[in-house]
């Protein structure tokens, strides 16, 4: 029986390219905001002391503002300043700065991103949001990373939570939540322009302008685009997977009254990702978000948000995929007595998904409308004022495939000393089936399926976590998070009856556990030199349940490093000169084996005048090229050394 692997890449990025027709597609299918506080600009974040950084408010753990220092969760915050000074040029590159994530570049347009394991190009156990909009496709329950590209200069921060978030965010927040939060229009006034190019990032540019209407809203508009060069084939030569993307949009923020805030924003993109090489697809989409927030009293507020998101992909071989998502979400926060705070909410989502099928490659039915309804409630109880708190919560969600799902969570936070928090949590989360899991059919000939529709149920995790976060002295903050995750009903590819073992159907035949630790620290060595970074250890043990004959032997779910290490250095020199570097060490991937590697990124910047910055960045400087992840399709690629220059006007 052929290996059925979730690392297939063409469907995720540029079309099931069908280099993914028959056998190649088999390799594909089996596994293989709440009220947003005022943001801090990158320049302001740069000036904050470590104590002030620990007091930055985050919203991803409790769907309400709370201090990072007292959050009962494994959360890391990547600021806009961190992103800029790392020389990152895309969202996945920025996510590398979160040491509690596994991030690997697959080819010029595709990435594998996960938390706490199960990483592959079609990773499906991580929930990602941009300004409260869920970046999710029901095609395979994951993220098309190639077109998630909000301008990095407009990002306020990225909150990365490792560990289940289903109690607040719902299905697919199994191993973590990534919440990308952009700046309000009030913080992006005036003209911003950048442009440059180099070896791999061949050319890029952005123009953004913000203005404020007297006694009215603040508004910004932007346009941007880039072209990226090809990666290298492992056999030598050019992979011919170069691609480009253009994007534009606007945002409006209006303080309608002393208690009411309104946000409207929209984006549109048009890209040509080409992971197979030589047959780029068309990837287009747009979204619009409206949000109204009212402050009812101190500690109480109401927020209502609605968004529409339209994506469309033409794989240039007869197969197309279109998705229209309509989402409405409301939440209410209020104190209950002197020692309790309750947050609860309701949401509804409709996903209208259509495909143009190929004769032997199909999603049946070609047009399916999926509905998701949910409610959540969370109660934080202060058992000992400012010392001990208990948080109870759960999400109650209904989907069209598995019906009603419950995802509870219990969290305890204890502060034995000022600026020290010890926390523990037990959570349940689920990954509900996607269309790939339930509706996909691959045929050898009409009426002879190789892969047939199945009755796959939700995958489950029961996670136990224990952590500690502290400011040890004026110059050092540190955190450690440990976890033990117990998984059940993980997806398998079950062969059919002998003698040929077809059709293959998806089952829930794998169970097992993962455990590990995540360390992170920030050290202010001097007034001009700051270091941040961390280390991650991950161990995974999966096995087949009785009765399962998984074609992959419980090995196709992911390919994860056991050890990871990263350190970022940011140095301000006299004369408005900055010298920045990021060193990362990644352990080998076991199956398919990818050798471990170390790489260094360096950025040099100079401001001849206050508003003008000239910079040059070098990426992957330690090797001419290296591999980071091997998918089943297309062919393996090697990531090359890169250098680019940039001119910025603020």
N, C-alpha and C positions, 0 to 999 in steps of 0.2 A: 504494500500500500504506500502510495506517495505521501510524503510529509505534507501536512496541511498547516500553513504557517500564517500568522497574523501580521508578519512584517512586510507583506506586499505593499507596494508603494504607489502604484499608478492610480488606483482608485482614489486614494487619499489626496493625491496632489494633482495629477494631470490626467487622469482618466484611466480607467481600468484597462489600459492600453494594450490594450488588449492585444499588446504583448501579453496581456492577461486574457486571452481567450481561454480555451479549455484548461490545460494543465496549469498555466500561469494564474488563471483565476482561482483555481483550487487553492493555490498558494496564498491567495488573498483572503479567502473567506473565513477559514476557521482560524481561530485566533492565531488563528494566527493572529437700587442701592438703598439701601436704607437712607434715612436723612443724612446727607453728606455734610460733614463739618467743613468749615472754611479751610481751604488748602493752604499749604505753605509753599512758596515758590522755591525752586532749587537754590537760588541765592540766599534765601532765608534759611533753608535747611542747612546750607553750608556753614552758616554762622552759629547754629545751635550747638550748645555744649552737649556732652553725652547725657547729662541729666535731663536736658530738654528733649533730646531725641527719645529717651525712654518714656517721656510724657506725651509723645505724639499720639494722637487718637487714631485708632483703627476701628473698622466697622465689620470686618469679615467674619469674626468669631461670634458676635452676639447680635448682628444686624442693628447695632446702635453704637454711638461713639463711646469708646473706653480706652483708657491709657494702655499703651503697649506694655508698660512695666508690670501691670497687674492682670494681664490677660491669661486665662487658664487654657492655653493652647500652644501648640508648636507653630508659632507664626514668625515670619521674617518679613521685614519691610525693605524694599528696594526704593530708594528715593530717586527723584529725577536727577539730582546731582551725581548719585552713584552711577546711573546709566550713562550720563554725558561723559563722565571722566573715565569710564571703562572703554570708551570708543565704540560702544555697541551701535549697530546700524539696523537692528531689527528687534522685534519683540522676543523671539527665542534667544538671541544673543544677550539681551537684557536679563532673561530668566536664568541664564547661567550664574548670575550673581547671587541667586538664592541657593544656598548650599543644601537645602532640604529638597531639591528637585534633581531628577536625572534628565539631562538635556543632551541630545546628540544630533549632529547634523548628518543627514542621510545623503543628500545631493544638493544641487544649487537651490532648489525651492522647497525641499521637504525636511522636516525635523521630527524627531521622536522626543516627546516630553511627558514625564510622569513624576509622581511622588511615591516614595516607598515601594518602588518596584513596578512590575507589569508594564515595562516600557516597550513600545514598538511604534511603528508609523501610524497604526490604527489604535493607539492607546485610547481606552474608553472608561477609565476609572478616575478621571480628573475633571472637575467642573471649572469652567473659565467664564469670567464675566468682564465686560468692558462698560463702565458707567452704568451698571445694573442690568445690562442686556446680556443674556446668556448666549455664549458662542457655542452652538451645539447643532449638530446635524443628526437627525434620526436615521440617516443612511447607515451609520455605524456607531453612533453614540459618542463621537469624538469631535475633534477640532480640525478644520482645514487651516493649518498654521500659515500657509503661503499667502493668504489674503487678510490675515489679522495684523494690520499694520497701521495703527494710529500714529501720528507724528510723535516721535520720541520726545521732542522738545516740549510738547504739550502735556506730557505725562507728569502728574504730581507725584504719584507713588504706585508701586505694585505691592499688594499685600498677598503673601504666599502662606497658606495654611496647609501643613502636612498633617494628615489624619482625617477621619471622616467628618464631613460637614452636612450630612443628610438631614440632621435634625432641624436645620434652618433652611438649607438650600435645595433639598430634595434629591431625587434619584441622580445617580452618576457622580455625586460628590463622595465617592467611596474612599479614595486615598488622599484627597486634598481639594483645595479651592484656590484658584488664582483670581484675584480681583484687581483689575487694571483701572485706575482712577485718574482721569484727566483733570487738568486745572479748569477752574471756572473762567468764563470770559472776562471777568473783572481782573484777573491776574495776567492776562495776555493782551494788554493794551499796546497800541503802537505797532510799528513794523518789525517783523522778524523775517530774515532771509538767510538761507544757507545754500551752498552749492559746492560740488567737488567731484572727485572721481579718482580711480586708481586701477589696480590690477584686477581684482575680483569684483569689487563694487565699482563698476566701470564709470558710471555717471549717476548723479543724484542731485535733486534740488527741492527746495520748499520755500514758499512764500506764504506768510501769514500776516493778517492785519486785524487789529482789534480796536474798537471804538466804543465810546459810551454816549448814549443819547441823553441829553440833559434831562434830569429828573425821570429818567427811564432806564431801560435795560442796557446791559453791556453785551456787545456782540463781537464775535470773531469769525473770520472766514479764512480758509486755507486751501492751498493746492500743492501737491507734491508728486514726485515720480522718481523712479530709479530703473537702472538696468544692471543686471548681475551676470557675471561671466560664468563659464562652464566649470564644473569640477573635472577631475581626472579619472580615467578608467584604471582599474587595478592592473590591467594588462599593458598600460601605457597608452598615451594619446588622449585626445579631447573627448569628453562624454557628450558634448554638444547639447547640454541641458541648460544653456543660458536662457534668461527670461527677463521680463520687465513688468512693471505695474505702475498705474497712475491712480491717484485718489484725490478727492476734494470734499469739502464739507463746511458746515457752519455750526456755531453754538451761540445761544442766547441765554443769559442769566438775568433775572429781573426780581428785585425785591419789591413785590407788589404792595406790601405794607410792612409794618414793623414785625408782623407775625408770619407773613406769607412769602414764600419764595417759589418762583417758577423757572424751570429750565426746559428749553427746546433745543434739540440738536439733531443733525442728520449728516450722513456720509454716503459717498458713492465711490466705487472702485471698479477698475477694469484691468485685468491682468492676463498674462500669457505664461503660466507655469508650464514646465516641460521636463518632468523627471525622467521620462524614457529617453529623451534626446532625439531631436529632429521632427517631433510631431506635437508642437505645443497646442494646448487646449485653450478655450476661451473661458475665463472665470470672471463673472460680473456679479455685482450685488450692490445693495444699498439698504439703509436703515433710517428710521426716524424714531426719536424718543421724546416723550413729553412727561414731565415730572412736576408735581405740585406738593410742597411740604408746608405744613402749618405748625407753628409752635403754640401748643395749647396752654402750657404753663411751664414752670421750671421742672425739668425732667419728664415732660410729657409732650408728645408730638404725634402728628398724623401725616402719612405720606401716601400718595397715589401715583403710580407710574404706569404708563402704557407705551408699548413700542411695536413697530412693524419692521420686519427684517425679510428681505427678498434676496435669495442667492440663485445663481444659475450657472451651470457648467455644461459646455459642449465638448465632448471628448474627441470630436473630429473623426469618429468612426461609425457614426450612426447612433451612439448612445449619448443621451443628454439627461441631466438631472436638475430639477427645479424645486425650490422650497420657499414657501411663503409662511412666515411665522407671525402670529398675532398673540400678544401677551398683555395681560392686565394684572397688576399686583398692588395690593393695599396693605399697609401695616400701621399699627397703633401702638404707641409706647406710653406707659403711665405708671406712676408710683402706686403701690398698694400698701398703705400704712407708711411707717417710718423706715422699715428695713426690707422692703420688697420692691422690685421693679419688674413689671410684666411687659413683654413684647409679644404681640400676636398679629397674625395676618392671614389673608386669603389671596389666592391667585388662580388664574385660568389661562390656559395656553392652547391654541389651535395651530397645528402644523399641517399645511396642505402640501403634500409631497407627490411629485409627478416624475416619471421616467419615460424616456423613449427607449424601448428595449431592443436588443439584438435578437436574431432568431434563436440562438442557443444560449444567450445570457440575458436573464430577465429578473425583474422584481415583480412578483404577482400578488395582488393586482398592480398594474402600472401606476395607478393613481390611488393613493390612500390618504385619508384625512385622519390625523391622530389628535386626540384630545387628552389634556392633562389638567386635573383639578386638584388643588391642595389647600391645606390649612396648616398653620404651625402656631405653637404657643411656647413661650419660654418664661420661666419665673426665676429671677435671681433673688436669693434670700440671704441677707446679711446676718449670719449667726452671731458673730462677734464684730462689733463696729470696726471697720478698717483693718480687720485681722483675718477673719474667716468667713467665707461665703460659699453657698451651695447654689448651683444652677441646674434646674430641671427643665427639659424641653423635649419636644417631639414634632416631627412632620407627619402629617396624614395625607397621603397622596393616592390618587386614582389614575391609572393609565389604561389604554385600550388592550394591551397585551396580557398583563398579569393581574389587572384589577386593583385591589386596595393594598397599599403598602404602608407600614408603620416604621418610622426610623427614630427611635428615642435616643436620648443622651443624658448623662449625669456628669457634672463637673464640680470639682471642689478646689477652691483656691485658699491658700493659707499664707499669711505674711508674718513669719516669726520675727522679722526685723524690718525696719524701714528699708525700702528699695530692694527687698528680697521677696520673691513669690515662689512657693512650692505648690504645684497643682497636680491633679489626677483626674482622669476621665475614663468613662466606659461608654461606648457608642455603638450603635448598629446602623449600617447603611446598606443600600442595595444598588446594583446596576441593572436597570430594566432592559429588556430585549430591544434591539434595533431592527430596522427593516432587513439588514444583512442577516441577522440571526433568524428571523421568522419567515421572510418573504422571498428570499433569494433562491433561484433555480438555475443551475448550470447543466446543460444537456449535451450528451455525446452526439445525438441526432434527435430530430423531433420525436417526442414521446419516450426518449430514453435518458432520464436524468442521471447525471453523475452526482450532483448535489441537489437535494430536494428540500422543500419547506419542512419546518420542524415546529415543535411545541416547546421551545426553550423557555425556561423560567428565569426569574431574576437571580443574579449572582448576589451573594451575601457576604458581609464581613462583620465580625464582632471584634472591636478594637479596644484594647486596654492601654492607657498611656500614663506616664508619670514624668513630670518635668520640673525644672527649676530655672528661674531667671533672676538676675541680680545685677545691680551696679556695685562692683566690688570696691572701687575707689573712684576718685574724680576722673581718672583717665581710662577706666576699663569697665566694660559691661560684658556679661557672658550669659549664655543659656545652654541647657542641655535638655533634650527630649528623648525619652526611651519609649518603645512601643512593642506590643505583641498583638499581631493581627491574626485572627482565626477566620479562614475563608471556607465557604462551602458553595456548591453548585456552580463552580467555575466552568466556563464553556469548553466543550470537547467536540471533536469530530468523530462521530460514531459510524463505523462501516456498516454497510448493508449485509444481507445474507450471502453466503458463499454461492458459487465459487468466485465471483468477481468483486464482492464487497461493495456493491453499489445498489441503490443510491446512498450516499453519505448524508447523514442528517446531524444537526447540532443537538447535543445533549448537555446535561449538567453533571458530568462525571468526574470532576476533579475537586479535591479538597486539599487543605494544607494550611500552612501558617508562614508568616514572616515575622522577623523581629530585628531590632536594630537600635541605633542611637544617632542623634543629630546634635552636633555641637556648633555653636556660633558665638562670635565675639567681635567687639569693636574696641580698638585701643588708640587713644589719642597720644601718640608718642611725644609730639611737641605741638606747639601752637600752629605749626605749618605742615605737620605730617600726621595723617590718620591712616590706620590699618583696619581692615575688616575682613572677615572670612570665616571658614568653618570646615568641619570634617563630618562625613556621613559614613556609617557602617550599616550594611543591609545583608541579612541572611534570609534565604527563602527555601522552603521545603514543601513541595507539592507532590501529591500522589493520586493514583486512580482510585475511585470508589469501587466497591464490589459491583460487578456487572458491566463496568465500562471497558470498552475496547478502543479507547481513543487512538486514532491513527498517529498521533504525535507523542504518545506515551507521557502525557502531562508536561511536555517541554515547550510547547509552541506559544504559551501565553506571553512570554516576554524574554528580554535579554538585558540583564542588569549588572552593573558593576557592584562588587562587594564593598569597595572602599572608594571614597572621593575626597579630595581636599582642594580648597581654593583660598587664596589670599589676594585682596585688592589693596593696593597702596596708592594714596593720593597725597601729593606733595606740592605745596605752593612755594616757589622760589622768588627771590627779589626780582624786580623788573617785570612784574605781571607774567611770569612764566610758570607753567604747571607741568609736572612730570608725573605721569600716572602709569600703573602697571597692574596686570591681572595674571597671576600664575595659577594654573589648574592642573591637578594630577588626577587621572581617571584610571581605575583598575581595569583589567581585561574583562571583556564580555564572554560568557562561557559558551553559548550555543545559539547561533554560529559564533565561533571564537573570533574576537577582535582583540588584538594585543592592547595592553594598557599603554597609555601615552601621557606625556606632560607637554603643555604648551604655554606660551607666554605672549600676552598682548601688551603693547606699550603705546602710550599716547603722549605727545608733546604739544603744548599749546602756548601761544604768546598773544598778548593784547597790546599792540602798538599804541592804540587809543582805547578809551573805555568801551566804546560800542562795537569795536571790530576785534574779532578773534581769528587767528590763523592757527591751524592745527594739522598734524599729521599723525596717523595711527597705523601701527603694524600689528597684524593678527597672525597667530600660529607661527611665531618667529623661530621656534626651535627646530622645525623640520620643514623640508621642502613640501612634503605632503604626508598625510596620515589618514587612516580610516577611523570612523567613529561609530558606525552602525552598518550592519549588513542586512538589507531586506531580502525577501525572497524574489522580489521583482521591483524595479528593474535591476540590472547588473550592479554589483558593488561599486561604490565610488570612493575616491580619496579626496580629502579636503586640503586645498593648497594654501601655502603662505600667501598673505595678502597685505598690501599697503595702499592707503588712500589718503588724500589731502582734502581739507575742507576750509572754506571761508565762511564765517558767520558774522552777520550784522544784527545787533539787537538794538 
